[in-house]
Amino acid sequence: MDKSVNNRIPELITRHILGVSTTDEEAELQNWRSASESNEKTFNKLCSADFVEQGLQHTYRSDEEHQLQKNIVAKKISRIRLYRGIVRYSAAAAVIVIALAVLMFVPGKKGSYPVIEYQSVVLKLPSGESINLKNDETNLLSEKFPASMKKSSSDKPIPEEYSVIVPTGRTHKLVLPDGSRVMLNSNSEITYSIPFSGKERRVAFKGEAWFEISKDASRPFILSTGGLNVEVLGTSFAVRCDRSEIRTTLVTGSVKVTDVSRRFSLVLEPSQQALFNTSDGKLTSQNVNVDEYIAWKDGYWYFDNRTLGYIIEELSRNYGFEYEFAAGELENLPFSFKLKRELSYIQVLETIEKTNRIKIDAYKDKIILLEK
């Protein structure tokens, strides 16, 4: 962002709020607002009293820094000349000016990044009891929990449901009763029976996961998720469930993807992806670079020509931080990179910042993305 714009725009907005702008100044401000949709959104946001109040609560990190920022802004606004002389600001007007300048236009010391505490992976037992899992992998067949499984009169175990819930910031590996292996990504949940019963191996799931399914031609593996069924005999694939879309990416073997109403059905081949629109129920397929969709299971962030908006949303989903773009056009900047997921979210963000295309700041509980 041009430094002259940094200095000039808050001055014009402040004078507009105070109702002391000249005709020429209003025209200049209008030209800036009309230059982009982002500028207009910024203007409306800065003129919001709620935004100013919230900004004051979250921006000042110490009394000493608060006073320093006020001194910086005071020097800037003391140079603002009005049509009829030097303005005498009321207390309320001064607060608005300080908030505008500090929040959006005054260069300052980067704040401390939010500290995020992650919860444990949870196992829900048939009894309703919840247990925090400490190991990276769970195989309930080798654990103590199924030892007391209910049995029928024929001494066969009665299937009971177990659930594994993976919170933000965690991943977890799981071995199913048939030996199939699953890796659950952040914000995911899987529910299945021990043992599998009947002629199917049925699992309920939501979130994102990688599956390596053991072959058993007599009992197909069926994954049910958000209005979609994925039928498998023996294969490896990834599934991602969002509010608007369910994405199934096939790596080896073959899978049959069917919506629950059985209106649409697709059989995927390796390197193909099925896309199910949860709002209109349409099911389509496309060829993809599978590495981008399964890199997470191997411990990597991999983005190939993705927009910054998409990337930050993915990082936020997995790390659990809140964020805001100071300018809307930043969301459309394309990036490509591969980084280890063992890095903290701070290290990932600072790596993106080193491209010199954006600036990343932090205000207590939120990450702010700014133009360089």
C-alpha positions as CSV (number, residue, x, y, z in Angstrom):
1,M,0.0,0.0,0.0
2,D,1.3,3.5,-0.9
3,K,2.6,5.3,2.1
4,S,1.0,8.6,1.0
5,V,-2.3,6.7,0.9
6,N,-1.6,5.4,4.4
7,N,-1.3,9.0,5.7
8,R,-4.0,10.7,3.6
9,I,-6.9,8.3,3.8
10,P,-7.3,8.2,7.6
11,E,-7.2,12.0,7.5
12,L,-10.0,12.2,5.0
13,I,-12.1,9.6,6.8
14,T,-11.6,11.3,10.1
15,R,-12.7,14.7,8.7
16,H,-15.7,13.0,7.0
17,I,-16.8,11.4,10.4
18,L,-16.4,14.8,12.1
19,G,-18.4,16.5,9.4
20,V,-15.7,19.1,8.6
21,S,-14.6,17.9,5.1
22,T,-14.4,20.4,2.2
23,T,-16.0,19.6,-1.1
24,D,-12.7,18.7,-2.6
25,E,-11.8,16.4,0.2
26,E,-15.1,14.6,-0.1
27,A,-14.5,14.2,-3.8
28,E,-11.0,12.8,-3.1
29,L,-12.4,10.4,-0.5
30,Q,-15.2,9.3,-2.9
31,N,-12.6,8.6,-5.6
32,W,-10.7,6.3,-3.2
33,R,-13.9,4.5,-2.2
34,S,-14.8,4.0,-5.8
35,A,-11.4,2.6,-6.8
36,S,-12.2,-0.9,-5.4
37,E,-14.9,-2.9,-3.6
38,S,-12.3,-3.5,-0.9
39,N,-11.8,0.3,-0.3
40,E,-15.6,0.7,0.1
41,K,-15.8,-2.1,2.6
42,T,-12.9,-0.6,4.5
43,F,-14.6,2.8,4.6
44,N,-17.9,1.4,5.9
45,K,-16.1,-0.7,8.5
46,L,-14.0,2.1,9.8
47,C,-17.1,4.3,10.1
48,S,-18.8,1.7,12.3
49,A,-18.9,2.7,15.9
50,D,-19.0,-1.0,16.9
51,F,-15.8,-1.6,15.0
52,V,-14.0,1.3,16.6
53,E,-15.0,0.2,20.1
54,Q,-14.0,-3.4,19.4
55,G,-10.7,-2.3,17.9
56,L,-9.8,-0.3,21.0
57,Q,-10.5,-3.2,23.2
58,H,-8.3,-5.6,21.2
59,T,-5.5,-3.4,19.8
60,Y,-3.8,-1.8,22.9
61,R,-1.5,-4.4,24.4
62,S,-0.2,-2.4,27.4
63,D,-0.6,1.0,29.0
64,E,2.9,1.9,27.8
65,E,2.2,1.0,24.2
66,H,-1.3,2.5,24.4
67,Q,0.3,5.9,25.3
68,L,3.0,5.5,22.6
69,Q,0.4,4.9,19.9
70,K,-1.7,7.9,21.1
71,N,1.4,10.1,20.9
72,I,2.1,8.9,17.4
73,V,-1.4,9.6,16.3
74,A,-1.6,12.9,18.1
75,K,1.4,14.1,16.1
76,K,-0.3,13.1,12.9
77,I,-3.6,14.7,13.6
78,S,-2.0,17.9,14.9
79,R,-0.9,18.6,11.4
80,I,-4.4,18.3,10.0
81,R,-5.5,21.7,8.8
82,L,-9.1,22.6,8.5
83,Y,-10.8,25.1,6.2
84,R,-11.4,27.4,9.2
85,G,-8.2,26.7,11.2
86,I,-7.0,23.9,13.5
87,V,-9.8,21.6,14.7
88,R,-10.4,21.2,18.4
89,Y,-11.3,17.5,18.9
90,S,-13.8,16.4,21.4
91,A,-12.9,13.3,23.5
92,A,-15.2,11.1,21.4
93,A,-13.8,12.4,18.1
94,A,-10.2,11.9,19.3
95,V,-11.1,8.2,20.2
96,I,-12.4,7.7,16.7
97,V,-9.2,9.2,15.1
98,I,-6.9,7.1,17.3
99,A,-8.9,4.0,16.5
100,L,-8.8,4.6,12.8
101,A,-5.1,5.3,12.6
102,V,-4.0,2.6,15.0
103,L,-6.2,-0.2,13.6
104,M,-5.6,0.3,9.9
105,F,-3.0,2.9,9.0
106,V,-0.4,3.6,11.6
107,P,2.7,1.3,11.4
108,G,3.4,-0.3,14.7
109,K,5.0,-3.1,16.6
110,K,3.7,-6.5,15.7
111,G,1.5,-7.9,18.4
112,S,1.9,-11.3,20.1
113,Y,0.4,-14.2,18.3
114,P,-2.6,-15.9,20.0
115,V,-1.7,-18.9,22.2
116,I,-3.9,-21.8,21.2
117,E,-4.4,-24.8,23.5
118,Y,-5.6,-28.0,21.8
119,Q,-7.9,-30.6,23.4
120,S,-7.2,-34.4,23.4
121,V,-8.6,-37.0,21.0
122,V,-11.6,-38.6,22.6
123,L,-12.9,-42.2,22.5
124,K,-16.6,-42.6,23.2
125,L,-17.6,-46.0,24.6
126,P,-20.9,-47.8,24.1
127,S,-21.7,-47.0,27.8
128,G,-21.5,-43.3,27.0
129,E,-18.2,-42.8,28.8
130,S,-15.6,-40.7,27.1
131,I,-11.8,-41.4,27.4
132,N,-9.0,-39.1,26.3
133,L,-6.6,-41.0,24.0
134,K,-2.9,-40.4,24.6
135,N,-1.4,-42.6,22.0
136,D,-1.1,-41.6,18.3
137,E,-2.9,-44.8,17.1
138,T,-5.9,-46.7,18.4
139,N,-6.6,-50.3,17.8
140,L,-9.6,-51.2,20.0
141,L,-9.2,-54.9,19.3
142,S,-6.0,-54.8,21.3
143,E,-7.3,-52.5,24.0
144,K,-9.1,-53.5,27.1
145,F,-12.4,-51.9,26.2
146,P,-13.9,-54.7,24.0
147,A,-12.9,-57.4,26.6
148,S,-16.2,-56.9,28.3
149,M,-18.3,-56.8,25.1
150,K,-21.8,-58.2,25.4
151,K,-22.3,-61.6,23.9
152,S,-25.3,-63.4,22.6
153,S,-26.6,-66.8,23.7
154,S,-24.4,-68.4,21.0
155,D,-21.4,-66.7,22.7
156,K,-20.8,-64.4,19.7
157,P,-20.0,-60.7,20.5
158,I,-22.9,-58.3,20.1
159,P,-21.9,-55.3,17.9
160,E,-21.6,-52.1,19.8
161,E,-20.8,-48.6,18.6
162,Y,-17.6,-46.8,19.3
163,S,-16.7,-43.2,18.2
164,V,-13.3,-41.4,17.9
165,I,-13.4,-37.6,17.9
166,V,-10.4,-35.6,16.7
167,P,-10.5,-31.9,17.7
168,T,-8.8,-28.9,16.1
169,G,-5.1,-29.1,15.9
170,R,-4.9,-32.9,16.1
171,T,-4.6,-36.0,13.9
172,H,-5.2,-39.6,14.8
173,K,-4.5,-43.0,13.4
174,L,-7.0,-45.8,13.8
175,V,-7.2,-49.6,13.0
176,L,-10.7,-50.8,12.3
177,P,-12.0,-54.3,13.3
178,D,-11.2,-55.7,9.8
179,G,-7.7,-54.4,9.8
180,S,-8.4,-51.4,7.7
181,R,-6.4,-48.3,8.6
182,V,-7.7,-44.8,8.9
183,M,-6.0,-41.5,9.6
184,L,-8.3,-38.8,10.9
185,N,-7.5,-35.1,10.3
186,S,-8.4,-32.2,12.5
187,N,-12.1,-31.7,13.3
188,S,-13.2,-35.2,12.4
189,E,-15.3,-38.0,13.9
190,I,-15.8,-41.6,13.0
191,T,-18.3,-44.1,14.4
192,Y,-18.2,-47.9,13.8
193,S,-19.2,-51.2,15.4
194,I,-17.0,-53.8,17.0
195,P,-17.3,-56.3,15.5
196,F,-18.6,-55.4,12.1
197,S,-22.0,-57.1,11.6
198,G,-23.9,-58.5,8.7
199,K,-22.7,-58.5,5.1
200,E,-21.3,-55.0,5.2
201,R,-18.6,-53.1,6.9
202,R,-20.4,-49.8,7.5
203,V,-18.8,-46.7,9.0
204,A,-20.2,-43.3,9.7
205,F,-17.9,-40.3,9.3
206,K,-17.6,-36.5,9.1
207,G,-14.6,-34.3,8.6
208,E,-11.5,-35.4,6.7
209,A,-9.7,-38.7,6.6
210,W,-7.4,-41.1,4.7
211,F,-8.6,-44.7,4.3
212,E,-6.6,-47.9,3.5
213,I,-9.3,-50.6,3.2
214,S,-8.6,-54.3,3.7
215,K,-9.9,-56.5,0.8
216,D,-12.9,-58.6,1.6
217,A,-15.0,-59.3,-1.6
218,S,-17.8,-60.9,0.5
219,R,-18.3,-57.8,2.7
220,P,-18.0,-54.4,0.9
221,F,-16.8,-51.4,3.0
222,I,-19.4,-48.6,3.0
223,L,-18.5,-45.1,4.3
224,S,-21.6,-43.0,5.1
225,T,-21.0,-39.2,5.3
226,G,-23.3,-36.3,4.9
227,G,-25.8,-37.7,2.4
228,L,-23.2,-39.7,0.4
229,N,-22.2,-43.4,0.5
230,V,-18.7,-44.5,-0.7
231,E,-18.6,-48.3,-1.4
232,V,-15.2,-50.0,-1.4
233,L,-13.9,-53.5,-1.8
234,G,-10.2,-52.8,-1.2
235,T,-8.6,-49.5,-2.0
236,S,-7.0,-46.3,-0.7
237,F,-8.8,-43.0,-0.8
238,A,-9.3,-39.7,1.0
239,V,-12.6,-38.0,2.0
240,R,-13.3,-34.5,3.0
241,C,-16.7,-33.3,4.2
242,D,-17.6,-29.6,4.3
243,R,-20.9,-27.9,4.7
244,S,-21.3,-27.3,1.0
245,E,-19.3,-30.1,-0.5
246,I,-18.1,-33.7,0.0
247,R,-14.9,-34.6,-1.8
248,T,-13.8,-38.2,-2.4
249,T,-10.3,-38.6,-3.9
250,L,-9.2,-42.0,-5.1
251,V,-5.5,-43.1,-5.1
252,T,-5.6,-46.8,-5.7
253,G,-8.3,-49.4,-6.6
254,S,-11.8,-48.3,-7.3
255,V,-14.8,-46.9,-5.4
256,K,-18.4,-46.4,-6.1
257,V,-19.9,-43.1,-4.9
258,T,-23.7,-42.8,-4.5
259,D,-25.9,-40.2,-2.9
260,V,-28.3,-41.6,-0.3
261,S,-31.4,-41.1,-2.5
262,R,-29.6,-43.2,-5.2
263,R,-30.3,-40.6,-7.9
264,F,-26.6,-40.2,-8.8
265,S,-23.8,-42.7,-8.9
266,L,-20.1,-42.6,-10.0
267,V,-17.4,-45.2,-10.2
268,L,-14.0,-43.5,-9.7
269,E,-10.6,-44.5,-11.1
270,P,-7.2,-43.6,-9.6
271,S,-6.4,-39.8,-9.7
272,Q,-10.1,-39.0,-10.0
273,Q,-12.2,-37.0,-7.5
274,A,-15.9,-37.1,-6.9
275,L,-17.6,-33.8,-5.8
276,F,-21.0,-33.9,-4.1
277,N,-22.8,-30.6,-3.7
278,T,-24.8,-30.9,-0.5
279,S,-27.2,-28.1,-1.4
280,D,-28.4,-29.4,-4.8
281,G,-27.4,-33.0,-4.5
282,K,-25.4,-33.1,-7.7
283,L,-22.5,-35.5,-8.1
284,T,-19.6,-34.8,-10.5
285,S,-16.1,-36.0,-11.1
286,Q,-12.8,-34.5,-12.2
287,N,-9.1,-35.5,-12.6
288,V,-6.8,-34.1,-10.0
289,N,-3.3,-34.1,-8.6
290,V,-3.9,-36.4,-5.7
291,D,-0.7,-35.3,-3.9
292,E,-2.4,-32.0,-3.0
293,Y,-5.3,-33.8,-1.3
294,I,-3.4,-36.5,0.6
295,A,-0.2,-34.6,1.6
296,W,-1.6,-33.9,5.0
297,K,-1.5,-37.6,5.9
298,D,2.2,-37.7,5.2
299,G,2.8,-34.6,7.4
300,Y,2.8,-31.8,4.8
301,W,0.9,-28.7,3.8
302,Y,0.8,-28.7,0.0
303,F,-0.9,-25.9,-2.0
304,D,-0.6,-25.7,-5.7
305,N,-1.6,-22.3,-7.1
306,R,-4.3,-21.8,-4.4
307,T,-5.6,-18.4,-3.4
308,L,-4.5,-16.9,-0.1
309,G,-8.1,-17.0,1.1
310,Y,-8.3,-20.7,0.5
311,I,-4.9,-21.3,2.2
312,I,-5.7,-19.2,5.3
313,E,-9.1,-20.9,5.7
314,E,-7.3,-24.3,5.6
315,L,-4.7,-23.3,8.1
316,S,-7.4,-21.8,10.4
317,R,-9.5,-24.9,10.2
318,N,-6.6,-27.1,11.4
319,Y,-4.8,-24.7,13.8
320,G,-7.8,-23.0,15.2
321,F,-6.9,-19.3,14.9
322,E,-9.2,-16.5,13.9
323,Y,-8.3,-14.2,11.1
324,E,-9.3,-11.1,9.1
325,F,-8.2,-9.7,5.7
326,A,-7.7,-5.9,5.9
327,A,-8.2,-5.7,2.1
328,G,-10.4,-8.1,0.1
329,E,-8.2,-8.4,-2.9
330,L,-5.6,-10.1,-0.8
331,E,-7.7,-13.2,-0.7
332,N,-7.2,-13.7,-4.4
333,L,-3.4,-13.8,-4.4
334,P,-2.2,-17.2,-5.7
335,F,0.5,-19.2,-3.7
336,S,2.2,-22.5,-4.2
337,F,4.3,-24.2,-1.4
338,K,5.0,-27.3,0.5
339,L,5.7,-27.2,4.2
340,K,5.9,-29.6,7.1
341,R,2.8,-29.7,9.2
342,E,4.9,-30.1,12.4
343,L,5.6,-26.4,12.1
344,S,3.5,-24.2,14.3
345,Y,0.9,-22.0,12.7
346,I,3.1,-19.0,13.5
347,Q,6.0,-20.5,11.6
348,V,3.7,-21.2,8.6
349,L,2.3,-17.7,8.6
350,E,5.7,-16.1,8.9
351,T,7.0,-18.2,6.0
352,I,4.1,-16.9,3.8
353,E,5.0,-13.4,5.0
354,K,8.6,-13.8,3.8
355,T,7.3,-13.9,0.2
356,N,7.1,-10.1,0.6
357,R,3.6,-10.1,-0.9
358,I,1.7,-9.6,2.3
359,K,2.2,-8.5,5.9
360,I,0.8,-10.5,8.8
361,D,0.1,-8.9,12.1
362,A,-1.5,-10.1,15.3
363,Y,-3.9,-8.5,17.8
364,K,-4.4,-10.8,20.8
365,D,-7.1,-13.2,19.5
366,K,-6.9,-12.6,15.8
367,I,-4.5,-12.7,12.8
368,I,-4.7,-9.7,10.5
369,L,-3.5,-10.0,6.9
370,L,-2.4,-6.7,5.3
371,E,-1.1,-5.4,2.1
372,K,2.7,-5.2,2.0
